[in-house]
Amino acid sequence: MKKFKKNIVFATISSITFIGCIVQSLAAHELKVSSDINYQLATTAEIFLTSEAGDKIAPQQNLAFIQGKPSGTVLEVRPDIVKQKIIGIGTSFTESSAYVLAHLEQDKRAEVMENIYGETGANFSLARTHIGATDFAVNGKYSYAEVAGDVELKHFNINVDQDGFSKKQHSGIKDESYDLLPMIKQAYAIKNKQADKDLRIVASAWTAPPWMKDIEDWYIKPTAENNHQGSGGKLKPQYVSTYADYIVKYLDAYQQQGIDIWALTPVNEPHGNSGQWESMHFTPQTQNTFIKEHLGPKLKASPHEDVNLLIYDQNRDGIEHWTDEILGDKETAPYVYGTAVHWYESSVEVNEDVFDRVHEKFPDFSIIHTEGTIDDLGKVAPNGILDPVNFTEKNWFNNDEFWWNANATDWAYTATWAPKAEDHPIYTPVHRYARNIIVSLDHWLEGWIDWNIVLDQNGGPNHVGNYCGAPIMIDTNTGEVYYTPIYYVLAQFSKTIRPGDKALQVNKQLDNLEEDAFHASAAINDNNLVSVQLLNTTKQPIIYSLKIGSQYAKVSIAANAVQTVRVQL
């Protein structure tokens, strides 16, 4: 069995036989129910904890299971009700991340990358990257087809992803050959040294080259002159097919570099971002036509027919209309693997009810979270660490208190114009991550990807000033590496939720607790090892009973903490 850290050895688990799980008929939700389970239920469990008190994937005292019927707060895990297969937990490769890592000496950078992708590190199994420019590119505004009107894409090349950062142009660079593609190759090299080689990459374009779009620009920012109506534009009709060729060319070029893209989306955030940075618009109808008549057939006719196509790629509260339009089209659906979603519609809600409805209607299609981050880093939160009276530069840097308490804000926090401004209060970064992942996995999500894995001390570079938090933040002036609490939370999930695990039904009985106080999900692997993920959002420990079959154990989860309980059946 794998180790969490070199100095943490899993406990030996004794077990007894347990027979007789209840059969339920839940075919509407595609649950797999077994009537002849003969599990061996563990009499002890192993526990790992990451908490505000300073625990970082720390092993806790093992527990004993007893027979009986628990009372109070009860978490019931049902190994007899198996739900969706999980693809993995991960983060993203961006040019900005590569740029920050280029400021480290090679040995220090290798250590950071091992902590991200190595078996003794977070061992992330899922990733995302961008096709062409994004706001998290150093200077932005680039594509792989810069020659206008080149419909045959004769001048297509991905050199910009591997030409590095010149020391002459960027002070502090230690390795001017490092870049986005070398970063991905380094992750591949780490994975290839270990038995668990899983690293599936989702690629998303923020925009087509400007000459393919009606605005003939990367984006148009909102100004008084245009009545504050910014735009990313949309494809010109004569270049719709060319854009599909552009995406296939990208897959060709990366494959030639030894990188096989596992999945892609036609565009990032098709609703746009009001022209704030690189973007391009699709409606559900135009994306449906694009896939059905262009991208889908071109992928099937290419060497990349196994690349999985994900639709949408924006906020999760809006997926129903998109899935109805595209997955509901019998001609388009065969080209599609699933739906990609983001979390920016709310800093506190998960929209699990939307997932439930979409899964019930389209149970054969995946739902994958492809982007989430602590956005608008640096906006002042009243009465928090970022209070103007106490404000100091980089107060989120090397300061765990920021991440464990209500100090973060986002774009709608003071926006009275927002559709549901109440969904964007000041929030706790760790809670936003852990809640979103745990609740989503409990409601049919198959994979969860963070945004930039590494950013600098300011939350950049970002060529339009859209600074964000990252699991790892590095002071590019001093070389200091700060592993935020978000890193340890994601690492704990990644280590204990592996590709191929299957989600289990979880029933929760709260005893005088608010609904948001306590969240849980569970998964089981092929060796019948159950991993239960829990979040306590309160400032007090919570005592609960973990029930599996006819046995249960009394468990305490520390205040303001993320806990994993692993039980061998």
C-alpha positions, 0 to 999 in steps of 0.5 A: 500500500502506498505511503502518504509521506516517507515517514507515514506508514499506514496502520495494519488493519484487522477485520471481521466478516460483514454480510447482508447489505440492503438492496435498493432499486434506484435505477433512475440514478444509474446506481449499482446495487449489490445484493450479495456483498460479503465485505470484511469490515475493518475494526480500525480505520486510519485518519488524516487531517489538515486543519487551521491548527496547523495539521498538514495531511497529518496521521491521527489516532486510529479508531475502533468500530463496534456493533450497534445503532449510533445516535446524534450526528451520523454519517452513513456510508453505503458500500452497497450503493455505488455511483460514478467512477472518478477520474481524479483530482488535479490542477493546471499548467499555465504560461504564468505558472511556468514563468514563476517556476523559471525563477527557481534554480533547477533543483528547487524547481524539480522539488516543487514539481515532485511535490505537485506530481510525484507519489510522495507529493500531491500526485495529481492525476488530472490537469488542464492547459490552455490552447493559445493565450489566456489572461494567465499568460505573461503578455497574452495575445498570441495564437499558433496561427498568426498569419491572417487568412492562412486557412490551410494553417501552413504557418501553424506552430506552437513555438510560443509554448516552448521558446522560454523567457529571455533573461534580458526581458525578464529580470530574475529568470534562472532558466530562460528555456523553461516554458509551458511545454517544458513544464508539462514535459517535466510532469510527464517525466515525473509520472513516467518514473512511478507505477501510477502514471495517471495524468490526463490533460484537458485542453481549452482555447480561450479564443481563436486567432483574431482574424477568424473572429468578427471583431478581428481582435483578441477582445474589446474591453468595456469602455464609456465609448462602447456603452461598457459593452465589451466582447470577445467576438465570435467566429466568422462563418467562413472560418468556423471549419478552419477553427476546428482544423486549428484545434486538431492541428494543436493536438497534432503538434502536442502529440509530436512533442510526446504529449497526448491530450486526453480531453478538450473543450471547444472554447473556455467560457463561451458566455464570455467575460465582458471583454476583460481578456482573451475570449470568444462566444458560442451559444448552445446552438452555435456550439452544437452546430460547430461540434456536429458539423465540424469539430466532431467529424474532424476529430473522428477522422483524425489520429485523435478520435479518442480525445474526449470532447467536453462541452460548455466550460463555464459556470455550473448553474448554467449547464442545463440549457447547454446539455439539453441542446447538445446532449439532447441532439442525437446527431451531436451526442455521439461526439461528446464525452461530457460537460465541463464546468467552473465555480464562479457563479457563487463563492458558497453554493455548489449547485448540486441540485443542477448536477442531479437533474443533468445526471438524471437526464443524461446519465451516460455523460460525465461532468468534470470541473475544469476551473476554480480559483481564489479570484480577485486576490487582494481586494480588501475585505472589511474587518478581515486580514485585508482590513485597510487598517491592518493591510500589509503587502502579500498578507496572504503569502506565508500566512495560513490564517488568511486561507482558513478564515473569511478574508477572500472576495470575488468579482461580485462581492460588492456588485449590486448589479450581480444576478444573485449578489448574496451568492458572493459574500466574503468567504473562507478559501479552504471552505470554498475548495473543500466544500465544492469538491466534497459536495460535487463528488457526492453529486455525480462529478467525476473529476475536479481541476484547480486553475494555476498550480503556481503563481507569484507573490502577487497572484500573477503574472496576469497581463490584465491584472486579474490576480488570483490565489494558487495552491503554491505561491512563490516570491520571485524576488527571493525564491521563497516557496509557500505551500498554502493550505489549499495545496495540502487540502488538494493533496489530501484529496488527490492522495486518497481519491484516485482514478478508477475509484467509485463514489458511494452513497452517503447519508447524513444525519445532523444533530443540532448542526447547520447544514453548512457545518459538516460536509462529506463524500465517500469513494471505494477502490478496486481493493475495497478501500473506502475513503471518506472525505469530511469538512468541518467549517465551524470553529469547534470540533464535531463528534460524529458516528461513522456508520458502515453496515451494522458497525460504527465508530465515534469520530472527532473532526477538529475545528476548521478542518478537512479530514480523511477516514480510510476503512478497509472492507 
